[in-house]
Amino acid sequence: GSGGGGGGSGVVVMRRVKVVNSGNMPLRIFGYSVWPSTEWCVPAYGFEVLNCSRVVDLKPGRTHDVVLRYQPSLLVTMSEHALRFNTSQGIHSFSMVVRSPAAAVD
């Protein structure tokens, strides 16, 4: 994958992010990437979308849970990247910021 470096810390964080189609047209999600990686559905920078391998069709008002896994590097105390959605309505990005406990203690 892209943006390696340093090996994992052994700590794994899992989160569910709810995607809502608040528009009035159907929305198709083709895949996800972690910017600045340009590879779709490939783990990058410690982030991985676990349910990335299938196309998702969302009718207006419907939701879909995106399952994220993050394993920080021993060398990184803060990670800031964008989760990009490749959709039938274009590419949409959302910021992700993760701080390790070591970064919070001064």
Backbone as JSON Lines, residues from 0, in Angstrom:
{"i":0,"aa":"G","n":[0.81,-1.19,0.0],"ca":[0.0,0.0,0.0],"c":[0.85,1.24,0.0]}
{"i":1,"aa":"S","n":[0.21,2.38,-0.08],"ca":[0.88,3.67,-0.14],"c":[1.19,4.18,1.25]}
{"i":2,"aa":"G","n":[2.19,5.05,1.33],"ca":[2.45,5.78,2.55],"c":[2.8,4.93,3.73]}
{"i":3,"aa":"G","n":[3.64,3.95,3.55],"ca":[4.01,3.08,4.65],"c":[4.91,3.8,5.62]}
{"i":4,"aa":"G","n":[5.67,3.06,6.35],"ca":[6.64,3.67,7.23],"c":[6.45,3.28,8.67]}
{"i":5,"aa":"G","n":[7.43,2.62,9.21],"ca":[7.5,2.51,10.64],"c":[6.91,1.29,11.3]}
{"i":6,"aa":"G","n":[6.12,0.5,10.67],"ca":[5.57,-0.66,11.35],"c":[4.45,-0.29,12.29]}
{"i":7,"aa":"G","n":[3.57,-1.23,12.55],"ca":[2.39,-0.97,13.37],"c":[2.7,-0.95,14.85]}
{"i":8,"aa":"S","n":[1.85,-0.28,15.6],"ca":[2.02,-0.14,17.04],"c":[1.36,-1.28,17.81]}
{"i":9,"aa":"G","n":[0.54,-2.1,17.13],"ca":[-0.22,-3.14,17.8],"c":[-1.6,-2.65,18.21]}
{"i":10,"aa":"V","n":[-1.81,-1.33,18.23],"ca":[-3.09,-0.74,18.56],"c":[-3.92,-0.64,17.28]}
{"i":11,"aa":"V","n":[-5.19,-1.05,17.35],"ca":[-6.08,-0.95,16.2],"c":[-7.35,-0.23,16.64]}
{"i":12,"aa":"V","n":[-7.75,0.77,15.88],"ca":[-8.97,1.53,16.16],"c":[-9.96,1.25,15.05]}
{"i":13,"aa":"M","n":[-11.19,0.92,15.42],"ca":[-12.26,0.67,14.45],"c":[-13.34,1.71,14.65]}
{"i":14,"aa":"R","n":[-13.87,2.25,13.54],"ca":[-14.97,3.21,13.59],"c":[-15.94,2.94,12.46]}
{"i":15,"aa":"R","n":[-17.2,3.19,12.75],"ca":[-18.23,3.16,11.71],"c":[-18.62,4.6,11.41]}
{"i":16,"aa":"V","n":[-18.66,4.92,10.13],"ca":[-19.08,6.25,9.68],"c":[-20.33,6.06,8.86]}
{"i":17,"aa":"K","n":[-21.39,6.78,9.22],"ca":[-22.66,6.64,8.51],"c":[-22.7,7.63,7.35]}
{"i":18,"aa":"V","n":[-22.9,7.1,6.15],"ca":[-23.06,7.91,4.94],"c":[-24.56,8.02,4.68]}
{"i":19,"aa":"V","n":[-25.05,9.25,4.49],"ca":[-26.47,9.5,4.27],"c":[-26.65,10.16,2.9]}
{"i":20,"aa":"N","n":[-27.53,9.62,2.09],"ca":[-27.89,10.27,0.84],"c":[-29.02,11.24,1.16]}
{"i":21,"aa":"S","n":[-28.66,12.51,1.37],"ca":[-29.65,13.52,1.74],"c":[-30.21,14.24,0.51]}
{"i":22,"aa":"G","n":[-29.79,13.8,-0.67],"ca":[-30.29,14.4,-1.9],"c":[-31.58,13.76,-2.36]}
{"i":23,"aa":"N","n":[-32.0,14.14,-3.57],"ca":[-33.24,13.6,-4.12],"c":[-32.99,12.68,-5.32]}
{"i":24,"aa":"M","n":[-31.73,12.29,-5.52],"ca":[-31.37,11.37,-6.61],"c":[-30.61,10.18,-6.03]}
{"i":25,"aa":"P","n":[-30.69,9.03,-6.69],"ca":[-29.89,7.88,-6.24],"c":[-28.4,8.2,-6.3]}
{"i":26,"aa":"L","n":[-27.63,7.6,-5.41],"ca":[-26.19,7.81,-5.34],"c":[-25.51,6.45,-5.36]}
{"i":27,"aa":"R","n":[-24.52,6.3,-6.22],"ca":[-23.74,5.06,-6.28],"c":[-22.33,5.35,-5.8]}
{"i":28,"aa":"I","n":[-21.86,4.55,-4.83],"ca":[-20.49,4.67,-4.33],"c":[-19.68,3.53,-4.94]}
{"i":29,"aa":"F","n":[-18.64,3.91,-5.68],"ca":[-17.8,2.92,-6.38],"c":[-16.61,2.46,-5.53]}
{"i":30,"aa":"G","n":[-16.12,3.34,-4.65],"ca":[-14.96,2.98,-3.86],"c":[-14.48,4.14,-3.01]}
{"i":31,"aa":"Y","n":[-13.43,3.88,-2.25],"ca":[-12.88,4.85,-1.31],"c":[-11.37,4.89,-1.46]}
{"i":32,"aa":"S","n":[-10.78,6.02,-1.12],"ca":[-9.32,6.1,-1.03],"c":[-8.95,7.02,0.12]}
{"i":33,"aa":"V","n":[-7.72,6.87,0.6],"ca":[-7.2,7.73,1.66],"c":[-6.21,8.68,1.0]}
{"i":34,"aa":"W","n":[-6.62,9.94,0.87],"ca":[-5.8,10.96,0.2],"c":[-4.57,11.25,1.03]}
{"i":35,"aa":"P","n":[-3.39,11.36,0.48],"ca":[-3.12,11.61,-0.92],"c":[-2.9,10.38,-1.79]}
{"i":36,"aa":"S","n":[-3.17,9.19,-1.3],"ca":[-3.1,8.01,-2.16],"c":[-4.18,8.13,-3.23]}
{"i":37,"aa":"T","n":[-3.86,7.7,-4.43],"ca":[-4.84,7.74,-5.52],"c":[-5.37,6.35,-5.85]}
{"i":38,"aa":"E","n":[-4.99,5.36,-5.05],"ca":[-5.44,3.99,-5.28],"c":[-6.75,3.75,-4.54]}
{"i":39,"aa":"W","n":[-7.75,3.26,-5.25],"ca":[-9.06,3.0,-4.66],"c":[-9.06,1.65,-3.97]}
{"i":40,"aa":"C","n":[-9.64,1.6,-2.77],"ca":[-9.82,0.37,-1.99],"c":[-8.51,-0.3,-1.61]}
{"i":41,"aa":"V","n":[-7.47,0.51,-1.39],"ca":[-6.17,0.0,-0.97],"c":[-5.83,0.66,0.37]}
{"i":42,"aa":"P","n":[-5.47,-0.11,1.39],"ca":[-5.07,0.5,2.66],"c":[-3.92,1.49,2.46]}
{"i":43,"aa":"A","n":[-3.96,2.62,3.19],"ca":[-2.91,3.63,3.06],"c":[-2.79,4.42,4.35]}
{"i":44,"aa":"Y","n":[-1.55,4.71,4.75],"ca":[-1.26,5.55,5.91],"c":[-1.88,5.02,7.2]}
{"i":45,"aa":"G","n":[-2.02,3.71,7.31],"ca":[-2.59,3.09,8.5],"c":[-4.1,2.95,8.45]}
{"i":46,"aa":"F","n":[-4.76,3.55,7.46],"ca":[-6.22,3.5,7.33],"c":[-6.62,2.43,6.33]}
{"i":47,"aa":"E","n":[-7.76,1.8,6.61],"ca":[-8.33,0.82,5.67],"c":[-9.85,0.87,5.78]}
{"i":48,"aa":"V","n":[-10.52,0.89,4.63],"ca":[-11.98,0.76,4.61],"c":[-12.26,-0.73,4.45]}
{"i":49,"aa":"L","n":[-12.85,-1.34,5.47],"ca":[-13.02,-2.8,5.47],"c":[-14.1,-3.28,4.52]}
{"i":50,"aa":"N","n":[-15.11,-2.48,4.27],"ca":[-16.18,-2.91,3.38],"c":[-16.14,-2.12,2.07]}
{"i":51,"aa":"C","n":[-14.97,-2.08,1.46],"ca":[-14.73,-1.28,0.26],"c":[-14.94,-2.06,-1.03]}
{"i":52,"aa":"S","n":[-15.03,-3.35,-0.98],"ca":[-14.93,-4.16,-2.19],"c":[-16.22,-4.26,-3.0]}
{"i":53,"aa":"R","n":[-17.28,-3.6,-2.56],"ca":[-18.51,-3.71,-3.34],"c":[-19.09,-2.33,-3.64]}
{"i":54,"aa":"V","n":[-19.79,-2.23,-4.75],"ca":[-20.48,-1.0,-5.12],"c":[-21.71,-0.85,-4.24]}
{"i":55,"aa":"V","n":[-21.97,0.36,-3.77],"ca":[-23.12,0.62,-2.89],"c":[-24.07,1.57,-3.61]}
{"i":56,"aa":"D","n":[-25.33,1.2,-3.7],"ca":[-26.37,2.05,-4.26],"c":[-27.23,2.59,-3.13]}
{"i":57,"aa":"L","n":[-27.3,3.93,-3.03],"ca":[-28.09,4.56,-1.98],"c":[-29.23,5.35,-2.6]}
{"i":58,"aa":"K","n":[-30.45,4.96,-2.27],"ca":[-31.6,5.74,-2.69],"c":[-31.7,6.97,-1.79]}
{"i":59,"aa":"P","n":[-32.41,8.01,-2.23],"ca":[-32.57,9.2,-1.39],"c":[-33.09,8.84,0.01]}
{"i":60,"aa":"G","n":[-32.47,9.43,1.03],"ca":[-32.87,9.18,2.41],"c":[-32.27,7.93,3.03]}
{"i":61,"aa":"R","n":[-31.56,7.13,2.27],"ca":[-30.98,5.88,2.78],"c":[-29.58,6.12,3.33]}
{"i":62,"aa":"T","n":[-29.12,5.16,4.15],"ca":[-27.8,5.26,4.76],"c":[-26.96,4.01,4.48]}
{"i":63,"aa":"H","n":[-25.66,4.17,4.67],"ca":[-24.71,3.05,4.53],"c":[-23.6,3.27,5.54]}
{"i":64,"aa":"D","n":[-23.23,2.22,6.28],"ca":[-22.13,2.31,7.23],"c":[-20.82,1.98,6.54]}
{"i":65,"aa":"V","n":[-19.85,2.88,6.67],"ca":[-18.49,2.65,6.19],"c":[-17.68,2.24,7.41]}
{"i":66,"aa":"V","n":[-17.01,1.09,7.34],"ca":[-16.24,0.58,8.47],"c":[-14.76,0.89,8.23]}
{"i":67,"aa":"L","n":[-14.21,1.73,9.12],"ca":[-12.81,2.14,9.03],"c":[-11.97,1.43,10.08]}
{"i":68,"aa":"R","n":[-10.77,1.06,9.67],"ca":[-9.79,0.46,10.58],"c":[-8.55,1.34,10.51]}
{"i":69,"aa":"Y","n":[-7.97,1.66,11.67],"ca":[-6.75,2.46,11.7],"c":[-5.75,1.8,12.63]}
{"i":70,"aa":"Q","n":[-4.55,1.59,12.12],"ca":[-3.46,1.08,12.94],"c":[-2.31,2.07,12.83]}
{"i":71,"aa":"P","n":[-2.06,2.82,13.91],"ca":[-1.02,3.85,13.83],"c":[0.38,3.26,13.75]}
{"i":72,"aa":"S","n":[1.24,4.01,13.15],"ca":[2.66,3.68,13.1],"c":[3.3,4.07,14.42]}
{"i":73,"aa":"L","n":[4.35,3.39,14.8],"ca":[5.1,3.77,16.0],"c":[5.77,5.13,15.83]}
{"i":74,"aa":"L","n":[5.97,5.56,14.59],"ca":[6.67,6.81,14.31],"c":[5.74,8.0,14.14]}
{"i":75,"aa":"V","n":[4.44,7.79,14.12],"ca":[3.5,8.86,13.85],"c":[2.66,9.14,15.09]}
{"i":76,"aa":"T","n":[2.65,10.42,15.55],"ca":[1.83,10.78,16.71],"c":[0.52,11.43,16.29]}
{"i":77,"aa":"M","n":[0.46,11.96,15.07],"ca":[-0.79,12.5,14.55],"c":[-0.88,12.19,13.06]}
{"i":78,"aa":"S","n":[-2.04,11.77,12.63],"ca":[-2.25,11.44,11.23],"c":[-3.47,12.2,10.74]}
{"i":79,"aa":"E","n":[-3.29,12.97,9.68],"ca":[-4.39,13.75,9.11],"c":[-4.46,13.47,7.61]}
{"i":80,"aa":"H","n":[-5.55,12.85,7.21],"ca":[-5.76,12.5,5.8],"c":[-7.22,12.71,5.46]}
{"i":81,"aa":"A","n":[-7.55,12.55,4.2],"ca":[-8.94,12.7,3.77],"c":[-9.44,11.35,3.26]}
{"i":82,"aa":"L","n":[-10.66,11.01,3.66],"ca":[-11.33,9.83,3.12],"c":[-12.11,10.31,1.9]}
{"i":83,"aa":"R","n":[-11.77,9.77,0.74],"ca":[-12.42,10.19,-0.5],"c":[-13.39,9.11,-0.96]}
{"i":84,"aa":"F","n":[-14.58,9.56,-1.36],"ca":[-15.62,8.68,-1.89],"c":[-15.71,8.92,-3.38]}
{"i":85,"aa":"N","n":[-15.55,7.88,-4.18],"ca":[-15.74,7.97,-5.63],"c":[-17.2,7.6,-5.89]}
{"i":86,"aa":"T","n":[-18.01,8.59,-6.3],"ca":[-19.45,8.37,-6.44],"c":[-19.94,8.75,-7.83]}
{"i":87,"aa":"S","n":[-21.19,8.41,-8.09],"ca":[-21.84,8.79,-9.35],"c":[-22.05,10.3,-9.44]}
{"i":88,"aa":"Q","n":[-21.89,11.0,-8.33],"ca":[-22.03,12.46,-8.3],"c":[-20.68,13.15,-8.14]}
{"i":89,"aa":"G","n":[-19.58,12.44,-8.43],"ca":[-18.24,13.0,-8.31],"c":[-17.51,12.46,-7.1]}
{"i":90,"aa":"I","n":[-16.36,13.04,-6.83],"ca":[-15.54,12.62,-5.7],"c":[-15.78,13.57,-4.54]}
{"i":91,"aa":"H","n":[-16.06,13.0,-3.37],"ca":[-16.32,13.79,-2.16],"c":[-15.28,13.41,-1.12]}
{"i":92,"aa":"S","n":[-14.77,14.4,-0.37],"ca":[-13.73,14.15,0.63],"c":[-14.18,14.59,2.02]}
{"i":93,"aa":"F","n":[-13.7,13.85,3.02],"ca":[-13.97,14.15,4.41],"c":[-12.68,14.0,5.2]}
{"i":94,"aa":"S","n":[-12.39,14.93,6.08],"ca":[-11.15,14.91,6.86],"c":[-11.2,13.84,7.94]}
{"i":95,"aa":"M","n":[-10.04,13.22,8.16],"ca":[-9.85,12.27,9.26],"c":[-8.59,12.69,10.0]}
{"i":96,"aa":"V","n":[-8.69,12.87,11.31],"ca":[-7.54,13.23,12.13],"c":[-7.49,12.27,13.3]}
{"i":97,"aa":"V","n":[-6.33,11.65,13.49],"ca":[-6.14,10.71,14.59],"c":[-4.88,11.14,15.36]}
{"i":98,"aa":"R","n":[-5.01,11.23,16.67],"ca":[-3.86,11.53,17.51],"c":[-3.59,10.35,18.42]}
{"i":99,"aa":"S","n":[-2.34,9.96,18.52],"ca":[-2.0,8.86,19.42],"c":[-1.9,9.39,20.83]}
{"i":100,"aa":"P","n":[-2.06,8.53,21.83],"ca":[-1.92,8.99,23.22],"c":[-0.58,9.68,23.5]}
{"i":101,"aa":"A","n":[0.47,9.22,22.84],"ca":[1.79,9.85,23.05],"c":[1.77,11.3,22.63]}
{"i":102,"aa":"A","n":[0.99,11.65,21.61],"ca":[0.92,13.03,21.13],"c":[0.15,13.92,22.1]}
{"i":103,"aa":"A","n":[-0.76,13.33,22.89],"ca":[-1.6,14.11,23.79],"c":[-0.88,14.41,25.11]}
{"i":104,"aa":"V","n":[0.21,13.72,25.39],"ca":[0.94,13.92,26.64],"c":[2.17,14.76,26.36]}
{"i":105,"aa":"D","n":[2.24,15.93,26.99],"ca":[3.41,16.81,26.8],"c":[4.25,16.87,28.05]}
